[in-house]
Amino acid sequence: MPIEPSPLTTHLDGLIASSELREAASWFAQNKTWIQERQLALCRVPAPTFLEEQRAIHMRTQFTALGYQCRIDPAGNVIAGHRLDGKQPVVVVSAHLDTVLSPRRPEDISLEPDGSFRGPGVADNGSGLSALLALAMVLRPLPQWKLPYELLLVANVCEEGEGNLTGMRYLCQDSDFAGRIAGVLVLDGPGHEHITCRALASRRFEVQLQGRGGHSWSDFGTVNPVHALSRAISLFADSNAPARHPFQDRYSYNVGIMQGGSSVNSIPQTATAKVDIRSDREQIIQELAASLGRCVEQAILKEHELAVRGKLTARVREIGSRPGGRLPEDSPLLATARAIDQELGIQTQLDTSSTDANIPLSMGIPAICIGTGGVGGGAHTTDEWFRPDQRDLGLRRVYFILTAMLSGIALPGR
């Protein structure tokens, strides 16, 4: 449901009309080359999930060169700000460090003559991290404004895959800043068409079946973990096909990894699958998780019935859980973001997705996730690309939303 701009726009108009902010916002269009150079350099530093240290050091060097206090916290997040030892409430603007795929060599990340980037991670989340550095450049004079909230720039770890939002969890729940985070603005990927204000919950499972194994000829008839696991996956997919559920029950599942065996002529000893389950309703996730367990049991029973020797054992282990949450429809942050979009001539849609914003939203902390302008595609593949068309518009949007948060206009209880 579209949210109409609230009376907050009266205050917001004054903020956007400020000559200081207008001049600062124009920096993005005037310094496209500077932003491109930062993006190219950081994307060439590998940062697969759980192995983000090199890129974290790179980002720390960049923030320090811009005059910020900066450190890498125990989770591996890069934390930068004008003051890191204060007690004032903070507003976080974050972008995740990690990528699903990483360049094997610097040349795997290229900058084309038309300004397009190509290579793994250039859009997700090279665009977000370069936006974070551009904001750091523009916001250097911030302490002179004497705002009610401190700025915290965060390049966080473990957003992708099995990272399970570890970096954002630590920041919001266990770090020195936990308890005084007033709002979170997450920068993830290109575009400026969406405001993610609803957190899509998910749970991830590893299913492992084990048996005695053997030779494909002499031990034929022995229980086969791959056969049983394949049957379990088929049962799960068939029994939970979209056509079997009402349209309003939004959910998805995916078997993204399946492994087992050592050679074509050996009966495997183990077979493993990893399953992702998502929904905007926790009850549906629980029902699908229970269904997965039942399908594994049924598949094992069938394998025992068909085989002549051996027994299988199974383990279904949860390997990740992302909490759900949502920003209230009357949230000042949502109303302000929509008002800024209207001011900039941007038409946006409210979105449900799984992002770093899941953690603050699940804790009742105002948070949204937005893109940083430009266009991109091929995310999570070696053919990923990013083109900085209208990037400056996306960055101006980010800048105005962030300054509205820091000034208190976009946060409750100001």
Secondary structure by P-SEA (a helix, b strand, c coil): cccccccaaaaaaaaaacaaaaaaaacccccaaaaaaaaaaaaacccccccaaaaaaaaaaaaaaaccccccccccccccccccccccbbbbbbbbcccccccccccccccccccccccccccccaaaaaaaaaaaaaacccccccccbbbbbbbcccccccccaaaaaaaaccccccccccbbbbbccccccccccbbbbbbbbbbbbbccccccccccccccaaaaaaaaaaaaaaacccccccccccccccccbbbbbccccccccbbbbbbbbbcccaaaaaaaaaaaaaaaaaaaaaaaaacccbbbbbbbbbcccccccccccccaaaaaaaaaaaaabbbbbbbbccccaaaaaaacccbbbbbccccccccccccccccccaaaaaaaaaaaaaaaaaaccccccc
